[in-house]
């Protein structure tokens, strides 16, 4: 564990009683004894230091201390010390000085969305929006708390494993034709396609991206011609992922990673003008 993510109902208390999954994870899985200190984060991304001050058979009490920027209190146990030292930067550091990234993921079959949500959270994107598209076989209602609840748990587990300091927002599922309205605030919109539809590179699209970036990834059957036309008319650019046929869960991570690497290295490269010859 690189950090422990506090339950969603945490509201700033200096002490918190943990039960259920949280208690089981700390005491039964990690076997942390009373007195152990380890890094944590609330659902707003605020870094905290947690210490187990008391434990029973079905619950434990932890103290919660906000981390002061530049101050790194030493953990009190060996395993927890390794976790705390790997916690990384606190919110507000320059590592977040990049455009916010939203993934509009058209719903795939089965539980593939579970893996996509986990990988997107580990990659540190800002927002995940499930989308019901023309070729999506899976369907989900906005009130389906079963699937959305599972995805929230997956995000929490992913942050605990990866140590990323940003909790992505998981939106309710939307119909495909709602995507343009979601992007009306500006920014750069991209959709990924199995064919080269545009004479423009990913680097060129991202050269001047400063605020927010929306990525649209289709389901197993890809995007329909109607959906491509809708995105194109709304100003979204088409990005070709190459000749390889990718699984939908691979395409999602591939797309996120490609965009993040370009943004990460953007200051060290320059787009070259295209040759007419």
C-alpha positions as CSV (number, residue, x, y, z in Angstrom):
1,X,0.0,0.0,0.0
2,X,1.4,3.4,-1.0
3,X,-1.5,5.3,0.7
4,X,-4.8,4.6,2.4
5,X,-7.9,6.3,0.9
6,X,-10.3,7.4,3.5
7,X,-14.0,6.5,3.2
8,X,-16.3,8.8,1.2
9,X,-18.2,9.9,4.3
10,X,-15.1,11.2,6.1
11,X,-15.7,14.9,6.9
12,X,-12.5,16.2,8.5
13,X,-12.6,14.5,11.9
14,X,-9.3,14.1,13.8
15,X,-10.2,10.6,14.7
16,X,-12.1,8.0,12.7
17,X,-13.5,4.5,13.4
18,X,-13.0,2.1,10.5
19,X,-15.1,-0.9,10.0
20,X,-15.9,-3.4,7.2
21,X,-13.6,-3.4,4.2
22,X,-11.4,-0.7,5.5
23,X,-10.8,-2.4,8.8
24,X,-10.3,-5.8,7.1
25,X,-7.7,-4.3,4.7
26,X,-5.6,-2.6,7.4
27,X,-5.8,-5.3,10.1
28,X,-6.4,-8.6,8.3
29,X,-4.6,-8.0,5.0
30,X,-1.8,-5.7,5.9
31,X,-1.7,-6.8,9.5
32,X,-0.8,-3.3,10.8
33,X,-0.5,-3.2,14.6
34,X,-1.7,-0.5,16.9
35,X,0.7,2.4,16.7
36,X,1.4,2.0,13.0
37,X,1.6,5.3,11.1
38,X,1.0,5.4,7.3
39,X,0.1,7.9,4.5
40,X,-3.5,8.6,3.6
41,X,-5.7,10.7,1.4
42,X,-9.3,11.9,1.6
43,X,-11.7,11.9,-1.4
44,X,-10.8,15.5,-2.1
45,X,-7.1,14.6,-2.6
46,X,-5.9,16.1,0.7
47,X,-2.9,14.2,2.1
48,X,-3.1,13.1,5.7
49,X,-1.0,11.0,8.1
50,X,-2.9,8.1,9.8
51,X,-2.0,6.3,13.0
52,X,-3.9,3.3,14.4
53,X,-4.6,4.2,18.0
54,X,-6.9,1.4,19.0
55,X,-8.2,-1.8,17.5
56,X,-10.9,-4.4,18.3
57,X,-12.2,-7.5,16.7
58,X,-14.3,-5.7,14.0
59,X,-13.2,-2.1,14.1
60,X,-10.1,0.1,14.6
61,X,-9.7,3.8,15.5
62,X,-7.2,6.0,13.5
63,X,-6.0,9.5,14.2
64,X,-6.0,11.8,11.1
65,X,-3.4,14.5,10.8
66,X,-3.2,16.8,7.7
67,X,0.2,16.8,6.0
68,X,1.8,20.2,6.0
69,X,3.5,20.9,2.7
70,X,7.2,20.5,3.1
71,X,6.8,18.5,6.4
72,X,7.1,14.8,6.2
73,X,6.6,13.1,9.6
74,X,8.4,9.8,10.0
75,X,6.2,6.7,10.2
76,X,6.5,4.4,13.2
77,X,6.9,1.0,11.7
78,X,9.1,-0.6,9.0
79,X,6.3,-1.5,6.5
80,X,4.5,1.7,7.1
81,X,7.7,3.7,6.7
82,X,8.2,2.3,3.2
83,X,4.6,3.2,2.3
84,X,5.0,6.8,3.7
85,X,8.3,7.5,1.9
86,X,6.7,6.5,-1.4
87,X,3.7,8.7,-0.9
88,X,4.9,11.3,-3.4
89,X,4.0,15.0,-3.7
90,X,1.0,16.7,-2.0
91,X,-1.8,18.3,-4.0
92,X,-0.8,21.6,-5.5
93,X,2.6,20.6,-6.6
94,X,3.8,21.4,-10.1
95,X,3.2,17.8,-11.1
96,X,-0.5,18.7,-11.6
97,X,0.4,21.6,-13.9
98,X,-1.2,20.0,-17.0
99,X,-4.6,20.0,-18.7
100,X,-7.3,18.0,-17.0
101,X,-8.1,14.8,-18.8
102,X,-11.6,13.3,-19.1
103,X,-12.1,9.8,-20.5
104,X,-15.5,9.2,-22.3
105,X,-15.5,5.4,-22.4
106,X,-18.2,3.7,-24.4
107,X,-19.4,0.7,-22.4
108,X,-17.7,-2.6,-23.4
109,X,-19.0,-6.1,-22.8
110,X,-18.8,-8.0,-19.5
111,X,-16.6,-6.6,-16.8
112,X,-14.0,-5.0,-19.1
113,X,-15.0,-1.6,-17.7
114,X,-13.7,-2.7,-14.3
115,X,-10.2,-2.9,-15.7
116,X,-10.5,0.3,-17.7
117,X,-11.6,2.2,-14.6
118,X,-8.8,0.7,-12.5
119,X,-6.1,1.6,-15.1
120,X,-7.5,5.1,-15.8
121,X,-7.4,5.8,-12.0
122,X,-3.8,4.5,-11.7
123,X,-2.8,6.7,-14.6
124,X,-4.1,9.7,-12.7
125,X,-6.7,11.1,-15.1
126,X,-9.3,13.6,-13.7
127,X,-12.7,12.3,-14.8
128,X,-14.2,9.0,-16.1
129,X,-17.5,9.1,-17.9
130,X,-19.2,5.8,-19.0
131,X,-21.0,6.3,-22.3
132,X,-23.8,4.2,-23.9
133,X,-23.0,4.2,-27.6
134,X,-24.6,2.6,-30.7
135,X,-22.3,-0.4,-30.7
136,X,-22.3,-0.9,-26.9
137,X,-23.9,-4.2,-26.0
138,X,-23.8,-3.4,-22.2
139,X,-26.4,-1.1,-20.9
140,X,-26.6,0.7,-17.5
141,X,-29.1,3.0,-15.9
142,X,-27.9,6.1,-14.1
143,X,-29.4,4.7,-10.9
144,X,-27.6,1.3,-11.1
145,X,-25.7,1.6,-7.8
146,X,-24.3,-2.0,-8.2
147,X,-21.9,-1.2,-11.0
148,X,-21.2,2.3,-10.1
149,X,-20.5,1.3,-6.5
150,X,-18.1,-1.4,-7.7
151,X,-16.3,1.2,-9.9
152,X,-15.9,3.5,-6.9
153,X,-14.4,0.7,-4.9
154,X,-12.0,-0.1,-7.8
155,X,-10.9,3.5,-8.0
156,X,-10.2,3.6,-4.3
157,X,-8.2,0.4,-4.5
158,X,-6.3,1.7,-7.5
159,X,-5.3,4.9,-5.6
160,X,-4.1,2.9,-2.6
161,X,-1.9,0.7,-4.8
162,X,-0.6,3.4,-7.2
163,X,-0.1,6.3,-4.7
164,X,-1.4,8.9,-7.2
165,X,-2.5,12.0,-5.5
166,X,-5.7,12.7,-7.5
167,X,-9.0,11.0,-7.1
168,X,-10.8,10.9,-10.5
169,X,-14.5,11.9,-10.6
170,X,-16.7,9.0,-11.8
171,X,-19.8,10.4,-13.6
172,X,-23.1,8.8,-14.1
173,X,-23.5,7.0,-17.5
174,X,-24.4,9.3,-20.4
175,X,-25.9,8.7,-23.9
176,X,-23.3,9.2,-26.7
177,X,-25.0,12.3,-28.1
178,X,-24.4,14.1,-24.7
179,X,-20.6,14.2,-25.2
180,X,-20.5,17.5,-27.2
181,X,-22.5,19.3,-24.6
182,X,-20.1,18.0,-21.9
183,X,-17.3,19.6,-23.8
184,X,-18.9,23.0,-24.5
185,X,-16.7,24.6,-21.9
186,X,-13.8,24.5,-24.4
187,X,-10.6,22.5,-24.5
188,X,-9.3,19.8,-26.8
189,X,-11.6,16.9,-27.9
190,X,-10.1,13.8,-29.4
191,X,-11.6,10.4,-30.5
192,X,-9.5,7.4,-31.3
193,X,-10.3,5.4,-34.5
194,X,-9.0,2.3,-36.2
195,X,-8.6,4.2,-39.5
196,X,-6.6,7.3,-40.2
197,X,-9.4,9.8,-40.8
198,X,-7.4,13.0,-40.3
199,X,-4.2,14.4,-41.6
200,X,-3.0,15.5,-38.2
201,X,-0.8,14.0,-35.5
202,X,-1.4,13.6,-31.8
203,X,1.5,16.0,-31.1
204,X,-0.2,18.7,-33.3
205,X,-3.5,18.3,-31.6
206,X,-1.9,18.7,-28.1
207,X,0.6,21.5,-29.0
208,X,-1.6,24.2,-27.7
209,X,-3.9,22.2,-25.3
210,X,-3.9,24.2,-22.0
211,X,-7.1,23.6,-20.1
212,X,-8.9,20.3,-20.5
213,X,-8.7,17.4,-22.9
214,X,-11.6,15.0,-23.6
215,X,-10.7,11.5,-24.9
216,X,-13.5,9.3,-26.5
217,X,-12.8,5.6,-26.8
218,X,-15.3,3.3,-28.5
219,X,-16.6,-0.2,-27.5
220,X,-15.7,-3.5,-29.2
221,X,-17.5,-2.6,-32.4
222,X,-15.9,0.9,-32.6
223,X,-17.7,4.1,-33.2
224,X,-20.5,4.2,-35.8
225,X,-20.3,6.6,-38.8
226,X,-23.1,8.7,-37.2
227,X,-21.1,9.0,-34.0
228,X,-17.9,9.9,-35.9
229,X,-19.9,12.6,-37.7
230,X,-21.3,13.9,-34.5
231,X,-17.9,14.3,-32.9
232,X,-16.3,15.8,-36.0
233,X,-19.0,18.4,-36.2
234,X,-18.5,19.2,-32.5
235,X,-14.8,19.9,-33.2
236,X,-13.3,16.7,-32.0
237,X,-10.1,15.5,-33.8
238,X,-9.5,12.0,-35.0
239,X,-6.4,10.1,-33.8
240,X,-5.3,6.9,-35.4
241,X,-3.9,4.2,-33.1
242,X,-2.0,2.4,-35.8
243,X,-2.6,-0.8,-37.7
244,X,-2.8,-3.2,-34.7
245,X,-6.3,-4.2,-33.7
246,X,-6.5,-3.4,-30.0
247,X,-8.9,-4.8,-27.4
248,X,-11.1,-2.1,-26.0
249,X,-9.5,-2.2,-22.6
250,X,-6.0,-2.0,-24.2
251,X,-7.2,0.9,-26.5
252,X,-8.3,2.9,-23.4
253,X,-5.0,2.7,-21.6
254,X,-3.0,3.1,-24.8
255,X,-4.9,6.4,-25.6
256,X,-4.5,7.8,-22.1
257,X,-0.8,6.9,-22.0
258,X,-0.1,8.4,-25.4
259,X,-1.7,11.7,-24.5
260,X,0.0,11.9,-21.1
261,X,3.5,11.1,-22.5
262,X,3.1,13.8,-25.2
263,X,2.0,16.3,-22.5
264,X,4.8,15.3,-20.2
265,X,7.4,15.8,-22.8
266,X,5.7,18.7,-24.6
267,X,8.3,21.3,-23.5
268,X,11.2,19.3,-25.0
269,X,9.8,18.9,-28.6
270,X,8.6,21.1,-31.4
271,X,6.1,20.1,-34.1
272,X,7.8,20.2,-37.5
273,X,6.0,21.7,-40.5
274,X,4.7,19.1,-42.9
275,X,6.5,18.7,-46.2
276,X,4.4,19.2,-49.3
277,X,6.7,16.9,-51.2
